[in-house]
Amino acid sequence: MLEGKLNIFNLKAPNIRILHYTWFAFFMTFVVWLGLGPMMPFIKDALGLTDQQAKVLLILNVAMTIPARIVVGMLVDKLGPRIMYTGILILGGMISIAFAWADSYEQLALLRFLSGFIGAGFVVGIRMIGEWFPAKQTGLAQGIYGGWGNFGSAGAAMTLPFIAVSMGDSDGWRYALTFASVAAILYGIVYYFIVRDTPKGSTYFKPKKTGAMEVTSGRDLALCILMNIPLYLALTVLTWKLSPENMGLIDQATTYFIYAILVVLYAIQVWKIWSVNSHILKKPVPEIQRYKFKQVAILDWAYMVTFGTELAVVSMLAMFYVSWFDVPKVTAALLAGIYPFINLVARPGGGWISDVIGRRLTLIIVFAGITGSFLFLGMVDKSWPVWLVVGVTIVAGIFSKAGSGAVYAMVPLVQRRMTGQIAGMAGAFGNVGAVIFLTVNSLVDYDQFFLFIGIVAAIVFALILFYLEEPEGQMAETLPDGTVQMIDVK
């Protein structure tokens, strides 16, 4: 692997080729997954959906990604990123095609829930990039991967509405989503043959145990158990939203059954965490092999705000412009597309700044910006000029996307062999944020939605300021033969 400056145009370098192949795989997952946002005004008109039905589809679109990112994080550490990305692109594309040709709202809801699986692809690339780039370059490399891949949502906003309109009938949205899904399936096949999991001669570190994240102290064990609660709480909120008390998409018996299943699943998860880690209470982990789980927890909360905000805002922005400012649907989709468009620069910028001035300081700066900009958006009303609203959302987006880049600049430096699991958990929290924020969006006016995000960002800002620590020194990784290798985290 190359040290020094990162030349993204040096396609002769194997790691640079891997970077470009992988961010494009991520790009394709986002075109398929988050293409729902710019397509929603078309779907709503074509099928005669109510505002609440449309908003529920947006929530369902991000819900499955919560457990999927946890599961995929574990699988990528075990199976490797090449197999996982190929599988996600092919299976996700097939589910998306089924959604595009669904006939009833119940089918739309179920298939959009299942489509959230493709959003777990992000986690796969975090492990792949972590394998191919050294610590001094990981912030910028992960930022390019995340930022350019996230641009898939902007790519969807800039292309799918035009495809839908060009078809000239009410089924235009179906053809647009099908086109994107077929492209994702084809690239999934190509990806399998053009990448490898690690550079030649490198060891692919795997967790000692699977089924739950390893921790290294009794206090961290308790914190890990607690940190799993929000994952199931978000799914509980979604179930409540679908219950007879709200949307009525499921009956009361089904609602209680899902609640019971979530409680059982959480109990099983606690048992798995205990099974994997209970030995540390009898035989403490050597100091050299320990890491602080509070670092993971704070990064989880941080990504809940940064990426959760991105998913929520990019999902509702087109409808916001149409309903509050009477902007035409295609124009609204293009204006909404500006928000993810800035991922091209903002997320790599956050990773690069993190490499230069430090992980913690970068997160402090971006969270100050996220908090301030969304609190300001909390004052928006229908008398504001559209250009001002668009401008403020761009500023808010720059800070939130740079924050996502800064979070994942730090993720691979916590514990390398568990990068997939840590990335999966942080990514799942991003979707927890999306579910919570989109649920709030379905219950309140848009200005209150923005204000709520600002308040949550302020709380996480305080956690970063007072509890997050800068990664320093080296981490210890155990080779397959049992020997310990030290890896730089600076």
Backbone torsions as a table, in degrees:
resi	resn	phi	psi	omega
1	MET	NA	153.5	-174.0
2	LEU	-92.0	137.4	172.8
3	GLU	-97.2	173.4	175.6
4	GLY	85.5	-149.4	-176.0
5	LYS	-70.5	151.1	-178.6
6	LEU	-100.0	111.5	179.3
7	ASN	-101.2	99.6	-173.6
8	ILE	-73.0	-8.5	179.8
9	PHE	-97.3	-1.6	180.0
10	ASN	-84.1	79.3	-173.9
11	LEU	-72.8	-6.1	174.6
12	LYS	-75.8	-22.0	179.6
13	ALA	-77.8	125.5	-177.1
14	PRO	-57.7	-38.7	-177.3
15	ASN	-69.6	-30.2	177.1
16	ILE	-69.8	-39.2	176.8
17	ARG	-63.3	-43.1	177.8
18	ILE	-59.5	-41.9	179.1
19	LEU	-57.6	-47.8	-177.2
20	HIS	-70.9	-40.1	176.8
21	TYR	-60.7	-37.6	-172.3
22	THR	-81.4	-38.8	177.9
23	TRP	-66.0	-30.3	178.9
24	PHE	-72.3	-32.5	173.7
25	ALA	-61.8	-44.0	176.8
26	PHE	-62.2	-42.6	177.9
27	PHE	-54.2	-46.3	-177.7
28	MET	-66.5	-35.9	177.2
29	THR	-63.6	-37.4	-177.9
30	PHE	-75.2	-32.7	174.7
31	VAL	-59.0	-46.1	-178.3
32	VAL	-70.9	-44.9	-173.1
33	TRP	-73.8	-55.0	-173.4
34	LEU	-94.0	7.2	171.0
35	GLY	-64.9	-14.6	179.2
36	LEU	-61.6	-38.0	-177.3
37	GLY	-56.9	-60.4	179.4
38	PRO	-67.1	-21.6	178.6
39	MET	-83.2	-16.4	-172.5
40	MET	-60.0	-43.0	177.0
41	PRO	-58.3	-35.0	178.3
42	PHE	-70.4	-44.6	179.4
43	ILE	-62.9	-42.9	-178.8
44	LYS	-59.9	-45.0	-179.7
45	ASP	-70.8	-42.5	-175.9
46	ALA	-65.8	-36.1	-175.1
47	LEU	-104.7	-1.8	178.8
48	GLY	67.0	38.8	-179.3
49	LEU	-76.9	150.3	172.7
50	THR	-79.3	167.4	177.5
51	ASP	-59.0	-42.8	-178.3
52	GLN	-66.7	-39.3	177.4
53	GLN	-62.1	-41.7	179.0
54	ALA	-64.8	-42.7	-179.1
55	LYS	-66.6	-35.3	178.2
56	VAL	-66.0	-39.4	176.3
57	LEU	-59.7	-38.3	178.6
58	LEU	-65.3	-38.0	177.8
59	ILE	-68.6	-45.1	179.7
60	LEU	-59.7	-32.7	-177.3
61	ASN	-61.7	-26.2	-177.2
62	VAL	-108.8	-4.2	-173.0
63	ALA	-72.6	-49.7	-177.5
64	MET	-59.7	-26.2	-177.6
65	THR	-64.5	-20.9	179.7
66	ILE	-63.0	-61.2	177.2
67	PRO	-69.5	-30.8	-177.2
68	ALA	-62.0	-40.2	-178.7
69	ARG	-69.1	-32.7	175.2
70	ILE	-65.1	-49.4	-178.1
71	VAL	-65.0	-46.4	-179.1
72	VAL	-64.6	-35.5	176.4
73	GLY	-59.1	-41.1	177.6
74	MET	-69.6	-42.4	-177.2
75	LEU	-67.7	-37.3	-178.8
76	VAL	-68.2	-34.0	175.7
77	ASP	-66.0	-28.4	-177.3
78	LYS	-91.7	-43.7	-172.3
79	LEU	-99.1	-22.7	-177.5
80	GLY	99.2	152.2	-174.2
81	PRO	-71.7	-29.0	-177.2
82	ARG	-61.3	-52.0	-179.4
83	ILE	-63.3	-41.4	-175.2
84	MET	-67.4	-43.3	-178.8
85	TYR	-66.1	-40.5	178.0
86	THR	-60.1	-46.3	-179.7
87	GLY	-62.4	-41.7	-178.1
88	ILE	-66.9	-43.6	-179.7
89	LEU	-64.1	-41.7	-178.3
90	ILE	-70.8	-51.7	-178.7
91	LEU	-65.7	-42.8	179.1
92	GLY	-62.9	-39.3	178.1
93	GLY	-64.2	-39.1	179.5
94	MET	-65.8	-41.8	178.6
95	ILE	-64.2	-39.4	-179.3
96	SER	-65.5	-37.4	176.9
97	ILE	-63.9	-41.6	177.7
98	ALA	-60.7	-40.0	177.7
99	PHE	-62.7	-42.8	-176.7
100	ALA	-59.9	-24.8	-177.4
101	TRP	-115.5	20.5	176.2
102	ALA	-70.1	150.0	-175.3
103	ASP	-104.6	-27.2	-176.1
104	SER	-119.6	162.7	179.5
105	TYR	-66.3	-34.8	178.5
106	GLU	-61.6	-41.1	176.8
107	GLN	-66.2	-42.4	177.5
108	LEU	-57.6	-46.0	-177.1
109	ALA	-63.6	-47.0	-178.9
110	LEU	-63.6	-46.9	-176.3
111	LEU	-71.0	-31.0	177.2
112	ARG	-72.5	-33.6	174.0
113	PHE	-61.1	-46.7	179.5
114	LEU	-66.7	-30.8	-179.4
115	SER	-64.0	-21.2	178.1
116	GLY	-60.3	-18.1	178.6
117	PHE	-56.8	-36.5	-176.2
118	ILE	-67.3	-21.2	178.6
119	GLY	-68.0	-13.0	178.4
120	ALA	-76.3	-9.1	-179.7
121	GLY	-58.0	-30.3	-179.7
122	PHE	-53.3	-42.2	-176.8
123	VAL	-60.7	-36.9	-176.8
124	VAL	-60.5	-45.8	-178.1
125	GLY	-67.3	-30.4	177.6
126	ILE	-58.8	-43.3	177.9
127	ARG	-67.9	-42.1	-179.4
128	MET	-60.6	-48.3	-179.4
129	ILE	-66.3	-37.2	177.8
130	GLY	-61.3	-30.8	179.0
131	GLU	-75.7	-30.7	-170.1
132	TRP	-99.5	-8.9	-177.1
133	PHE	-128.4	141.4	178.5
134	PRO	-72.9	166.3	-175.4
135	ALA	-57.3	-36.0	-176.7
136	LYS	-69.5	-16.8	-179.5
137	GLN	-113.1	-4.8	-170.1
138	THR	-65.9	-33.8	-179.9
139	GLY	-61.8	-50.3	180.0
140	LEU	-67.7	-42.5	-179.1
141	ALA	-63.1	-44.9	177.9
142	GLN	-66.4	-34.7	178.2
143	GLY	-65.6	-41.6	176.7
144	ILE	-64.3	-46.1	178.2
145	TYR	-57.2	-51.8	-177.2
146	GLY	-69.3	-43.2	-176.4
147	GLY	-69.6	-47.3	-179.1
148	TRP	-71.7	-33.4	175.7
149	GLY	-68.3	-43.1	176.9
150	ASN	-59.7	-23.7	178.6
151	PHE	-61.3	-13.0	176.7
152	GLY	-57.7	-33.2	178.2
153	SER	-68.2	-35.6	175.3
154	ALA	-70.8	-39.6	177.1
155	GLY	-59.1	-39.4	177.2
156	ALA	-64.7	-42.6	-178.8
157	ALA	-65.1	-30.2	-175.8
158	MET	-89.1	-14.0	-176.4
159	THR	-119.3	-46.1	-172.8
160	LEU	-61.9	-41.6	177.5
161	PRO	-60.5	-36.1	180.0
162	PHE	-69.9	-38.0	175.8
163	ILE	-62.6	-43.9	-179.2
164	ALA	-61.2	-44.1	-179.4
165	VAL	-67.7	-39.8	-176.3
166	SER	-65.4	-23.3	179.6
167	MET	-71.4	-21.7	171.4
168	GLY	74.9	11.9	176.1
169	ASP	-144.3	178.6	-174.7
170	SER	-70.2	-13.8	178.7
171	ASP	-92.0	8.6	-178.6
172	GLY	-56.8	-37.3	-179.7
173	TRP	-65.3	-31.6	179.2
174	ARG	-66.3	-44.9	179.4
175	TYR	-64.9	-38.9	-178.8
176	ALA	-62.7	-47.8	179.9
177	LEU	-67.4	-35.7	178.1
178	THR	-65.2	-43.4	178.3
179	PHE	-57.4	-47.2	-179.6
180	ALA	-64.0	-38.9	-177.5
181	SER	-68.4	-41.6	177.9
182	VAL	-63.2	-40.8	178.2
183	ALA	-61.0	-40.2	179.0
184	ALA	-64.7	-42.6	179.4
185	ILE	-61.3	-46.1	-179.5
186	LEU	-62.4	-41.1	-179.6
187	TYR	-70.1	-31.8	176.3
188	GLY	-59.1	-39.3	177.9
189	ILE	-67.9	-44.1	179.8
190	VAL	-61.5	-42.6	-175.6
191	TYR	-58.0	-38.6	-177.7
192	TYR	-58.8	-33.8	-174.2
193	PHE	-93.4	-9.4	-174.8
194	ILE	-111.7	-1.4	-179.2
195	VAL	-126.1	166.3	169.4
196	ARG	-136.7	157.5	-172.2
197	ASP	-69.3	-34.6	-177.4
198	THR	-140.7	159.5	171.4
199	PRO	-62.0	156.9	179.0
200	LYS	-58.9	132.4	178.0
201	GLY	89.0	-8.0	-179.0
202	SER	-89.0	151.2	178.1
203	THR	-93.1	132.8	175.2
204	TYR	-91.3	99.8	-177.4
205	PHE	-69.8	137.1	178.7
206	LYS	-123.1	151.3	176.0
207	PRO	-59.9	150.1	176.7
208	LYS	-65.5	-36.1	179.4
209	LYS	-132.8	154.8	177.5
210	THR	-120.0	165.3	-179.8
211	GLY	111.2	-25.8	177.4
212	ALA	-164.0	160.4	-178.9
213	MET	-72.6	137.5	175.7
214	GLU	-77.6	137.8	172.2
215	VAL	-122.4	171.2	-171.2
216	THR	-127.1	12.6	175.0
217	SER	-155.9	160.6	-179.9
218	GLY	-61.9	-40.8	178.7
219	ARG	-63.0	-41.0	178.9
220	ASP	-67.1	-32.0	177.0
221	LEU	-61.3	-45.9	178.8
222	ALA	-64.3	-41.8	-179.4
223	LEU	-65.9	-38.1	178.6
224	CYS	-62.6	-41.5	178.2
225	ILE	-62.7	-43.3	179.6
226	LEU	-66.2	-37.3	-176.0
227	MET	-71.0	-11.8	175.8
228	ASN	-83.0	-16.0	-178.2
229	ILE	-60.4	-47.0	-178.3
230	PRO	-59.4	-28.6	179.6
231	LEU	-63.0	-41.7	179.7
232	TYR	-82.5	-28.4	177.5
233	LEU	-64.5	-39.7	178.9
234	ALA	-62.7	-39.9	177.9
235	LEU	-69.7	-30.6	175.1
236	THR	-66.0	-41.9	177.4
237	VAL	-61.4	-42.1	178.5
238	LEU	-62.2	-43.2	178.6
239	THR	-60.1	-43.7	177.7
240	TRP	-59.8	-39.4	-179.8
241	LYS	-64.5	-32.1	-178.4
242	LEU	-88.3	-7.8	-173.7
243	SER	-71.8	169.4	178.8
244	PRO	-59.1	-24.3	179.5
245	GLU	-68.6	-17.9	-177.5
246	ASN	-127.1	-94.7	-175.6
247	MET	-79.0	-27.0	-179.4
248	GLY	72.5	23.0	179.0
249	LEU	-76.7	-21.2	174.8
250	ILE	-129.0	152.0	-178.7
251	ASP	-83.3	175.0	-173.9
252	GLN	-64.7	-39.5	-179.5
253	ALA	-63.0	-42.5	177.9
254	THR	-64.5	-38.7	178.4
255	THR	-58.8	-50.0	-179.7
256	TYR	-65.2	-35.0	178.6
257	PHE	-63.7	-43.3	179.3
258	ILE	-65.5	-41.8	176.4
259	TYR	-55.9	-45.2	-178.9
260	ALA	-63.8	-42.1	179.1
261	ILE	-61.3	-41.6	-179.7
262	LEU	-64.5	-38.8	176.7
263	VAL	-64.0	-44.0	179.1
264	VAL	-63.2	-43.6	-179.9
265	LEU	-62.9	-38.2	177.4
266	TYR	-66.2	-40.7	178.3
267	ALA	-61.7	-40.7	177.7
268	ILE	-64.3	-41.2	179.2
269	GLN	-63.1	-41.0	177.2
270	VAL	-61.7	-41.9	178.9
271	TRP	-62.9	-40.9	178.5
272	LYS	-64.1	-43.6	178.7
273	ILE	-60.1	-42.9	179.5
274	TRP	-65.5	-42.5	-178.5
275	SER	-63.1	-40.4	-178.5
276	VAL	-73.0	-30.1	-167.9
277	ASN	-119.6	-6.4	-173.6
278	SER	-60.6	-25.1	-177.9
279	HIS	-62.9	-23.3	-177.3
280	ILE	-69.5	-18.5	178.0
281	LEU	-76.1	-23.6	178.6
282	LYS	-94.0	-41.2	-178.8
283	LYS	-128.4	100.1	-176.7
284	PRO	-57.2	145.2	177.0
285	VAL	-71.6	136.0	177.4
286	PRO	-53.7	140.7	-175.8
287	GLU	-52.8	-38.5	-175.6
288	ILE	-66.4	-22.9	-178.2
289	GLN	-101.8	6.8	-178.4
290	ARG	-84.8	156.4	168.0
291	TYR	-141.2	162.4	-177.1
292	LYS	-97.7	116.0	-178.6
293	PHE	-67.1	-20.5	178.0
294	LYS	-62.1	-28.4	175.9
295	GLN	-62.5	-44.7	177.9
296	VAL	-62.4	-44.7	-177.5
297	ALA	-60.9	-44.6	-178.6
298	ILE	-68.3	-38.9	176.2
299	LEU	-63.7	-35.0	175.7
300	ASP	-60.2	-51.2	-179.4
301	TRP	-63.0	-38.5	180.0
302	ALA	-64.0	-43.1	-179.2
303	TYR	-72.7	-26.8	173.7
304	MET	-56.9	-39.7	179.4
305	VAL	-78.1	-49.6	-172.1
306	THR	-68.5	-55.8	-177.6
307	PHE	-81.3	-33.1	175.8
308	GLY	-59.6	-40.4	176.2
309	THR	-63.5	-43.9	-178.8
310	GLU	-60.9	-47.8	179.8
311	LEU	-61.6	-44.1	-177.4
312	ALA	-66.7	-47.0	-176.0
313	VAL	-68.2	-44.0	-178.9
314	VAL	-66.7	-25.0	179.1
315	SER	-76.9	-34.4	-173.9
316	MET	-104.1	-9.4	-168.8
317	LEU	-64.1	-43.5	-179.4
318	ALA	-61.9	-44.5	178.3
319	MET	-64.8	-34.9	177.6
320	PHE	-61.4	-48.3	-179.8
321	TYR	-64.8	-37.5	-179.6
322	VAL	-69.5	-47.4	-171.9
323	SER	-78.5	-33.5	-177.4
324	TRP	-93.9	-27.7	-173.3
325	PHE	-125.3	8.4	176.8
326	ASP	53.7	38.1	178.3
327	VAL	-80.2	137.2	176.8
328	PRO	-56.6	151.1	-171.4
329	LYS	-58.7	-47.4	-178.6
330	VAL	-65.6	-41.5	177.7
331	THR	-62.9	-41.6	179.3
332	ALA	-62.3	-40.1	178.4
333	ALA	-63.8	-39.9	179.2
334	LEU	-68.2	-42.3	177.7
335	LEU	-64.0	-41.1	176.9
336	ALA	-64.7	-31.3	-180.0
337	GLY	-67.1	-20.2	176.9
338	ILE	-62.5	-36.5	-176.5
339	TYR	-59.3	-52.9	176.1
340	PRO	-74.7	-22.0	-179.6
341	PHE	-56.3	-37.4	-176.5
342	ILE	-70.3	-5.6	173.0
343	ASN	-58.0	-30.6	-177.9
344	LEU	-54.4	-34.3	-177.1
345	VAL	-111.1	-42.8	-170.3
346	ALA	-66.0	-45.5	-177.6
347	ARG	-69.8	-46.8	172.8
348	PRO	-60.0	-35.3	178.0
349	GLY	-61.9	-41.4	177.3
350	GLY	-62.7	-40.7	177.6
351	GLY	-66.7	-42.1	-179.8
352	TRP	-65.3	-45.7	178.1
353	ILE	-60.4	-38.2	177.8
354	SER	-61.9	-38.9	175.6
355	ASP	-62.9	-35.5	-172.0
356	VAL	-84.8	-49.4	-172.5
357	ILE	-106.9	-6.0	178.5
358	GLY	115.7	151.5	-175.8
359	ARG	-70.6	-47.2	-174.8
360	ARG	-67.6	-46.9	-178.0
361	LEU	-61.8	-39.8	178.8
362	THR	-61.5	-43.9	179.4
363	LEU	-65.0	-35.6	176.7
364	ILE	-61.7	-45.9	-178.3
365	ILE	-63.9	-48.8	-175.3
366	VAL	-68.9	-33.1	179.9
367	PHE	-73.8	-28.3	171.8
368	ALA	-63.0	-40.5	179.0
369	GLY	-69.2	-41.6	178.7
370	ILE	-61.1	-47.4	-178.4
371	THR	-59.6	-50.1	-177.5
372	GLY	-63.6	-44.2	-175.0
373	SER	-69.5	-39.1	-179.5
374	PHE	-76.3	-31.3	172.8
375	LEU	-64.0	-36.2	176.4
376	PHE	-66.4	-43.7	177.1
377	LEU	-62.6	-23.9	177.5
378	GLY	-63.7	-12.0	178.5
379	MET	-97.9	3.2	-175.6
380	VAL	-64.1	145.2	170.0
381	ASP	-142.3	175.4	-171.5
382	LYS	-69.9	-10.3	179.2
383	SER	-85.2	-10.6	179.4
384	TRP	-67.4	143.4	173.3
385	PRO	-67.8	145.0	-176.9
386	VAL	-59.3	-37.8	-177.1
387	TRP	-62.3	-34.3	179.3
388	LEU	-70.0	-42.1	178.8
389	VAL	-62.5	-45.4	178.2
390	VAL	-60.7	-42.6	-179.6
391	GLY	-62.0	-43.7	-179.4
392	VAL	-69.1	-37.3	177.6
393	THR	-65.5	-32.7	176.8
394	ILE	-64.9	-45.2	178.4
395	VAL	-60.7	-46.3	178.6
396	ALA	-61.0	-39.5	179.8
397	GLY	-66.5	-38.9	178.5
398	ILE	-58.8	-46.7	-178.9
399	PHE	-67.6	-43.2	-176.7
400	SER	-68.3	-38.4	-179.4
401	LYS	-73.8	-36.9	173.5
402	ALA	-63.1	-35.2	177.2
403	GLY	-64.7	-39.6	176.4
404	SER	-62.2	-41.8	177.4
405	GLY	-62.8	-38.9	179.6
406	ALA	-69.5	-36.9	177.9
407	VAL	-60.8	-49.1	-176.2
408	TYR	-82.3	-5.5	167.1
409	ALA	-72.6	-25.2	-177.4
410	MET	-96.1	-28.8	-176.1
411	VAL	-52.6	-47.4	-177.6
412	PRO	-71.1	-7.4	-176.8
413	LEU	-97.8	3.4	-179.9
414	VAL	-83.6	-54.9	177.9
415	GLN	-160.8	108.2	-166.8
416	ARG	-60.6	-45.4	-175.0
417	ARG	-65.2	-17.4	180.0
418	MET	-111.2	20.2	-177.8
419	THR	-56.0	-41.7	179.4
420	GLY	-61.9	-43.8	-179.6
421	GLN	-67.2	-42.8	179.1
422	ILE	-65.6	-43.5	177.0
423	ALA	-63.1	-38.3	179.6
424	GLY	-65.0	-42.2	-179.3
425	MET	-68.2	-44.1	177.6
426	ALA	-62.9	-42.9	178.7
427	GLY	-62.3	-38.9	177.2
428	ALA	-62.6	-39.1	177.5
429	PHE	-65.5	-31.4	173.7
430	GLY	-58.7	-40.1	177.9
431	ASN	-76.9	-27.8	170.6
432	VAL	-58.2	-46.4	177.9
433	GLY	-59.2	-43.2	-179.5
434	ALA	-62.1	-44.7	179.3
435	VAL	-62.5	-47.3	-179.4
436	ILE	-62.8	-47.3	-177.7
437	PHE	-65.7	-41.6	179.6
438	LEU	-70.1	-31.4	174.9
439	THR	-65.9	-44.3	175.7
440	VAL	-60.3	-40.7	178.7
441	ASN	-59.4	-33.1	-179.4
442	SER	-78.6	-12.1	-176.1
443	LEU	-106.6	-21.9	-174.1
444	VAL	-130.1	173.7	174.7
445	ASP	-72.3	164.0	-175.0
446	TYR	-62.0	-36.0	-179.8
447	ASP	-65.3	-38.4	178.1
448	GLN	-69.9	-31.5	175.0
449	PHE	-60.8	-49.0	178.5
450	PHE	-62.9	-41.0	-179.9
451	LEU	-62.1	-41.0	179.5
452	PHE	-60.5	-43.4	177.8
453	ILE	-60.0	-42.9	179.8
454	GLY	-61.1	-39.5	-179.9
455	ILE	-67.9	-44.4	178.2
456	VAL	-62.6	-41.6	178.5
457	ALA	-60.3	-38.5	179.5
458	ALA	-63.4	-38.8	179.2
459	ILE	-65.1	-45.4	-179.9
460	VAL	-67.9	-34.9	175.6
461	PHE	-55.0	-42.6	179.2
462	ALA	-65.0	-39.6	178.2
463	LEU	-61.8	-43.7	179.1
464	ILE	-63.9	-44.0	-176.1
465	LEU	-63.2	-38.3	-171.6
466	PHE	-104.0	-20.4	-171.7
467	TYR	-124.6	-22.5	-178.0
468	LEU	-73.8	139.2	179.3
469	GLU	-113.3	145.9	176.9
470	GLU	-72.3	130.0	176.1
471	PRO	-63.4	134.8	-178.0
472	GLU	-140.5	158.3	170.7
473	GLY	71.8	-128.8	-175.6
474	GLN	-133.8	158.1	171.9
475	MET	-114.7	149.4	179.9
476	ALA	-98.2	130.9	176.5
477	GLU	-124.5	138.1	-178.8
478	THR	-92.6	124.9	177.4
479	LEU	-75.4	163.3	-179.6
480	PRO	-57.1	-27.9	-180.0
481	ASP	-84.7	2.4	176.8
482	GLY	97.7	-11.6	178.3
483	THR	-76.4	156.8	-177.5
484	VAL	-104.7	131.9	178.1
485	GLN	-115.5	135.5	178.9
486	MET	-93.6	134.1	-178.0
487	ILE	-124.1	130.7	179.2
488	ASP	-66.4	141.9	174.6
489	VAL	-115.0	9.7	176.1
490	LYS	-109.4	NA	NA
